[in-house]
Amino acid sequence: MKDAVLDISGLTTTFTIGGRAIPAVQDLDLAIAAGETVALVGESGSGKSVTSLSIMGLLPRRVGQVAAGSIRLRCKSGQTTSLTGLDPESLRRLRGNDVAMVFQEPMTSLNPVFTVGEQIAEPIRIHLGKSHRSAAADAVRLLGEVGIPDPERRAKQYPHELSGGMRQRVTIAMALACDPQLLIADEPTTALDVTIQAQILTLMAKLQAERSMAVLFITHNLGVVAEIADRVAVMYAGRIVETGPVQDVFDHPRHPYTKGLLRSVPKLGEAAQLKAQGRDLPTIAGNVPSLRHLPPGCAFANRCELATESCRAAVPVLEEVSSGRHARCIRWREV
């Protein structure tokens, strides 16, 4: 993609277990432009969070490694930097400044022994070189921007003194403190109730529009994808199996896995209707294969109603099915 803020090409990430390299992400291509939100979706264990940790350089030491491919980030300076192979100090200079991340559970990403104001001010001091007083003032301003009432008082409080929704707003304020080019949000609303979830999604969309950030939004909630994303990439067993504009993918899925995911989303009144008919809610039969023992060919073949022996013979390529649409399925015309 021309002028992409994030450009990932052929990314393969492995974990060394028992002397064997287990692929968690394989041959992943993904690009995000400024002001664009791309959602990465799939079942647990599909490789979504490993992708984000690969970008951030936060893979477990001596176990996780980027085995192949490139990750390129356009920084605030306008220069494009390769994130693969960077030394730890160079990565620390980029994290929080050019690329930032909002994690799923704020109580594990916030430090319980520092006030939230101190934690927001820290990256401002480190990356922007501001004084303690100036950074503290910026922290209060950011708390107000993310919708926390009485930000002066809240800045002096500790994470355990805030509600779950407020804590997530604090982590968003921390991530946005230095106006990053790329924001990675790893299931930031999963631990929140529906009302607070809607508020956080609205807030993130507003802040992105104001800053024209590129956003990688990781989730398993297709309703969230429909609300917040411009494009969607569907992952299965470490590979992207379908990509395209959200509305196109949702209206006309071209991979059996995507179709199964959409069919499994509960609809209002459906449960009662199916119960009256003696039927169960739609599901995708079977389980995601173990990454240690991936089957040959298409990893979804054992769960797919359209699978043939040809599907099991070789891994399908990510084929262009229409302008801006790709699917990793040799039978996409029949889906």
C-alpha positions as CSV (number, residue, x, y, z in Angstrom):
1,M,0.0,0.0,0.0
2,K,1.4,3.4,-1.0
3,D,2.1,5.7,1.9
4,A,1.2,3.0,4.5
5,V,1.9,3.9,8.1
6,L,2.3,0.1,8.9
7,D,3.5,-2.3,6.2
8,I,3.9,-6.0,7.1
9,S,5.1,-8.4,4.5
10,G,5.6,-12.1,4.8
11,L,5.6,-12.1,8.6
12,T,6.3,-15.4,10.2
13,T,6.6,-15.6,14.0
14,T,7.6,-18.8,15.8
15,F,7.9,-20.0,19.4
16,T,10.6,-22.4,20.3
17,I,9.2,-25.2,22.5
18,G,11.1,-28.4,23.3
19,G,13.7,-27.5,20.7
20,R,11.2,-27.1,17.9
21,A,10.0,-23.9,16.3
22,I,6.2,-23.8,16.3
23,P,4.7,-21.2,13.8
24,A,2.2,-19.0,15.5
25,V,1.9,-16.5,12.6
26,Q,2.7,-17.5,9.0
27,D,3.3,-15.4,5.9
28,L,1.2,-12.5,7.0
29,D,0.8,-9.4,4.8
30,L,-1.0,-6.3,6.2
31,A,-0.9,-2.6,5.5
32,I,-2.7,0.3,7.3
33,A,-2.9,3.9,6.1
34,A,-3.1,7.0,8.2
35,G,-6.6,7.6,9.5
36,E,-7.6,4.0,8.7
37,T,-8.8,1.3,11.1
38,V,-8.1,-2.3,10.2
39,A,-9.7,-5.0,12.4
40,L,-7.9,-8.3,12.9
41,V,-10.4,-11.0,13.8
42,G,-10.5,-14.8,14.5
43,E,-11.0,-17.3,17.3
44,S,-8.7,-17.5,20.3
45,G,-5.3,-18.9,19.3
46,S,-5.5,-17.7,15.7
47,G,-2.4,-15.5,16.0
48,K,-4.0,-12.0,16.5
49,S,-2.2,-11.0,19.7
50,V,1.1,-12.6,18.5
51,T,0.9,-10.3,15.5
52,S,0.6,-7.3,17.7
53,L,3.4,-8.4,20.0
54,S,5.6,-9.0,16.9
55,I,5.0,-5.4,15.8
56,M,5.8,-4.0,19.2
57,G,8.9,-6.2,19.8
58,L,7.4,-7.7,22.9
59,L,7.7,-11.4,22.1
60,P,9.0,-13.5,25.0
61,R,12.8,-13.5,25.0
62,R,14.5,-16.6,23.9
63,V,11.2,-18.2,23.1
64,G,9.4,-16.0,20.6
65,Q,11.1,-14.7,17.4
66,V,10.2,-13.1,14.1
67,A,11.5,-15.9,11.8
68,A,10.8,-14.3,8.5
69,G,9.3,-11.2,6.8
70,S,9.4,-7.5,7.5
71,I,7.5,-5.0,9.6
72,R,8.0,-1.3,8.4
73,L,6.6,1.7,10.3
74,R,6.4,5.3,9.0
75,C,7.5,7.4,11.9
76,K,6.7,11.0,12.8
77,S,9.9,12.1,11.1
78,G,8.5,10.9,7.8
79,Q,11.1,8.2,7.6
80,T,10.1,4.5,7.3
81,T,11.8,2.3,9.8
82,S,12.1,-1.5,9.8
83,L,11.1,-2.9,13.2
84,T,12.5,-6.3,12.6
85,G,16.0,-6.7,13.9
86,L,16.0,-3.4,15.8
87,D,18.0,-3.4,19.0
88,P,16.1,-3.1,22.3
89,E,17.1,0.5,22.9
90,S,15.9,1.6,19.4
91,L,12.6,-0.2,20.0
92,R,12.1,1.5,23.3
93,R,12.5,4.9,21.6
94,L,9.7,4.0,19.2
95,R,7.3,2.4,21.6
96,G,5.0,4.9,23.2
97,N,6.2,7.6,20.7
98,D,5.6,6.4,17.2
99,V,3.6,3.2,18.0
100,A,1.6,2.6,21.1
101,M,-0.7,-0.2,22.4
102,V,-3.9,-0.5,24.4
103,F,-4.1,-3.9,26.2
104,Q,-7.1,-5.9,27.0
105,E,-7.0,-5.8,30.8
106,P,-5.9,-2.4,32.2
107,M,-5.2,-3.8,35.7
108,T,-2.4,-5.9,34.3
109,S,-1.0,-3.0,32.1
110,L,-1.2,-0.3,34.8
111,N,1.3,-0.1,37.6
112,P,-0.6,-0.4,41.0
113,V,2.0,1.6,42.9
114,F,2.0,4.8,40.8
115,T,-0.9,7.2,40.3
116,V,-2.5,7.3,36.9
117,G,-1.3,10.8,36.4
118,E,2.3,9.7,36.9
119,Q,1.9,6.8,34.5
120,I,0.5,9.1,31.7
121,A,3.2,11.7,32.3
122,E,6.1,9.2,32.1
123,P,6.2,8.7,28.3
124,I,5.7,12.5,27.8
125,R,8.9,13.2,29.9
126,I,10.8,10.3,28.2
127,H,9.9,10.8,24.6
128,L,9.0,14.5,24.4
129,G,11.6,15.7,26.9
130,K,9.1,17.8,28.9
131,S,9.5,18.8,32.6
132,H,7.7,17.0,35.4
133,R,5.4,20.0,35.8
134,S,4.6,20.3,32.1
135,A,4.1,16.5,31.7
136,A,1.8,16.4,34.7
137,A,-0.3,19.2,33.2
138,D,-0.5,17.2,29.9
139,A,-1.6,14.1,31.8
140,V,-4.5,16.0,33.3
141,R,-5.4,17.4,29.9
142,L,-5.4,13.9,28.4
143,L,-7.6,12.5,31.1
144,G,-10.1,15.2,30.3
145,E,-9.8,14.4,26.5
146,V,-10.7,10.7,27.2
147,G,-13.8,11.7,29.1
148,I,-12.8,11.2,32.7
149,P,-14.6,13.8,34.9
150,D,-12.6,15.9,37.4
151,P,-9.3,15.0,35.8
152,E,-7.2,16.9,38.3
153,R,-8.4,14.7,41.1
154,R,-8.4,11.5,39.1
155,A,-4.7,12.1,38.1
156,K,-3.7,11.7,41.8
157,Q,-5.5,8.4,42.2
158,Y,-4.2,4.9,41.8
159,P,-5.6,2.3,39.3
160,H,-7.5,0.4,42.0
161,E,-9.5,3.5,42.9
162,L,-11.0,3.7,39.4
163,S,-13.7,1.7,37.7
164,G,-12.9,-0.7,34.9
165,G,-14.1,1.8,32.2
166,M,-12.1,4.6,33.7
167,R,-9.0,2.4,33.9
168,Q,-9.3,1.6,30.2
169,R,-9.7,5.3,29.4
170,V,-6.4,5.8,31.3
171,T,-4.6,3.3,29.2
172,I,-6.0,5.0,26.1
173,A,-4.7,8.3,27.4
174,M,-1.3,6.8,28.0
175,A,-1.2,5.3,24.5
176,L,-2.1,8.7,23.0
177,A,0.2,10.8,25.2
178,C,2.8,11.3,22.5
179,D,0.5,11.3,19.5
180,P,1.7,8.0,17.9
181,Q,1.4,7.3,14.2
182,L,0.1,3.8,14.9
183,L,-2.2,2.6,17.7
184,I,-2.7,-1.1,18.4
185,A,-5.8,-1.9,20.4
186,D,-5.7,-5.6,21.5
187,E,-9.3,-6.4,22.5
188,P,-9.6,-3.2,24.6
189,T,-13.3,-3.6,25.3
190,T,-13.6,-7.4,26.1
191,A,-13.5,-7.0,29.9
192,L,-16.1,-4.2,29.9
193,D,-19.9,-4.3,30.0
194,V,-21.8,-3.4,26.9
195,T,-22.6,0.2,27.9
196,I,-19.0,1.1,28.7
197,Q,-17.8,-0.8,25.7
198,A,-19.9,1.4,23.4
199,Q,-18.5,4.5,25.1
200,I,-14.9,3.3,24.7
201,L,-15.5,2.6,21.0
202,T,-17.0,6.0,20.4
203,L,-14.1,7.6,22.2
204,M,-11.5,5.8,20.2
205,A,-13.2,6.7,16.9
206,K,-13.3,10.3,17.9
207,L,-9.7,10.5,19.0
208,Q,-8.5,8.7,15.9
209,A,-10.4,11.2,13.6
210,E,-8.9,14.1,15.5
211,R,-5.3,12.7,15.2
212,S,-5.6,10.8,11.8
213,M,-3.9,7.8,13.4
214,A,-3.6,4.3,11.8
215,V,-5.3,1.8,14.1
216,L,-4.9,-2.0,14.2
217,F,-8.0,-3.2,16.2
218,I,-7.8,-6.8,17.4
219,T,-11.0,-8.4,18.5
220,H,-13.2,-11.5,18.2
221,N,-16.4,-9.5,18.3
222,L,-17.8,-9.0,14.8
223,G,-20.3,-6.4,16.1
224,V,-17.4,-4.2,17.2
225,V,-15.7,-4.7,13.7
226,A,-18.9,-3.5,12.0
227,E,-19.0,-0.4,14.1
228,I,-15.4,0.7,14.1
229,A,-13.3,-0.7,11.2
230,D,-12.8,0.3,7.6
231,R,-11.2,-3.0,6.5
232,V,-11.1,-6.5,8.2
233,A,-8.5,-9.3,8.0
234,V,-9.8,-12.7,9.2
235,M,-7.2,-15.0,10.7
236,Y,-7.2,-18.8,11.2
237,A,-4.5,-21.0,12.6
238,G,-1.8,-18.3,12.1
239,R,-2.7,-17.2,8.6
240,I,-4.9,-14.5,7.1
241,V,-7.7,-16.3,5.2
242,E,-9.8,-13.3,4.0
243,T,-9.4,-9.5,3.8
244,G,-11.4,-6.7,2.4
245,P,-13.7,-3.7,3.2
246,V,-15.8,-4.6,6.2
247,Q,-19.2,-4.2,4.6
248,D,-18.1,-6.2,1.5
249,V,-16.8,-9.1,3.6
250,F,-19.8,-9.2,5.9
251,D,-22.3,-9.0,3.0
252,H,-20.5,-11.5,0.8
253,P,-17.9,-13.6,2.6
254,R,-15.6,-15.5,0.3
255,H,-14.0,-18.0,2.8
256,P,-16.0,-20.7,4.5
257,Y,-14.5,-19.8,7.9
258,T,-15.6,-16.2,7.6
259,K,-19.1,-17.4,6.5
260,G,-19.2,-19.7,9.6
261,L,-18.2,-16.9,11.9
262,L,-20.9,-14.6,10.6
263,R,-23.5,-17.3,10.7
264,S,-22.6,-18.0,14.4
265,V,-23.3,-14.4,15.5
266,P,-26.5,-14.6,17.6
267,K,-29.4,-12.6,16.2
268,L,-32.2,-10.9,18.2
269,G,-35.0,-13.4,18.8
270,E,-33.1,-16.3,17.1
271,A,-32.5,-18.4,20.2
272,A,-36.2,-18.6,21.1
273,Q,-37.2,-19.4,17.5
274,L,-34.6,-22.1,17.2
275,K,-35.6,-23.6,20.5
276,A,-39.2,-23.8,19.4
277,Q,-38.0,-25.7,16.3
278,G,-35.8,-28.0,18.4
279,R,-32.6,-26.7,16.8
280,D,-29.4,-25.4,18.2
281,L,-27.7,-22.0,17.5
282,P,-25.4,-22.2,14.5
283,T,-21.8,-23.1,15.2
284,I,-18.6,-24.1,13.3
285,A,-18.1,-27.8,13.9
286,G,-14.8,-29.1,15.3
287,N,-11.9,-27.2,16.8
288,V,-9.0,-25.1,15.7
289,P,-6.0,-27.4,15.0
290,S,-3.0,-27.4,17.3
291,L,-0.2,-25.3,15.9
292,R,2.2,-28.1,16.8
293,H,0.3,-30.5,14.5
294,L,-1.1,-28.4,11.7
295,P,-2.7,-30.5,8.9
296,P,-1.2,-30.4,5.4
297,G,-3.0,-28.1,3.0
298,C,-5.7,-25.8,4.2
299,A,-5.8,-25.7,8.0
300,F,-9.6,-25.2,7.9
301,A,-10.3,-28.3,5.7
302,N,-11.3,-30.6,8.5
303,R,-14.1,-28.2,9.6
304,C,-15.1,-27.1,6.1
305,E,-18.3,-28.3,4.3
306,L,-16.7,-27.6,0.9
307,A,-13.4,-29.3,1.5
308,T,-12.0,-31.7,-1.1
309,E,-8.8,-33.7,-1.4
310,S,-7.3,-30.8,-3.3
311,C,-7.8,-28.6,-0.3
312,R,-5.7,-31.0,1.8
313,A,-2.9,-31.2,-0.8
314,A,-1.4,-27.7,-0.5
315,V,-1.9,-24.5,1.5
316,P,-4.1,-22.2,-0.7
317,V,-2.7,-18.8,-1.7
318,L,-4.3,-15.6,-0.7
319,E,-6.0,-15.0,-4.0
320,E,-7.5,-11.7,-5.2
321,V,-11.2,-12.3,-5.7
322,S,-12.2,-8.7,-6.5
323,S,-10.8,-5.3,-6.2
324,G,-9.5,-4.9,-2.6
325,R,-10.8,-8.4,-1.6
326,H,-8.6,-11.5,-1.0
327,A,-9.5,-15.1,0.1
328,R,-7.3,-18.1,0.9
329,C,-9.6,-20.7,-0.6
330,I,-9.6,-22.6,-3.8
331,R,-13.4,-22.8,-3.8
332,W,-14.2,-19.2,-2.9
333,R,-16.5,-18.9,-5.9
334,E,-18.8,-21.5,-4.3
335,V,-19.0,-19.9,-0.8
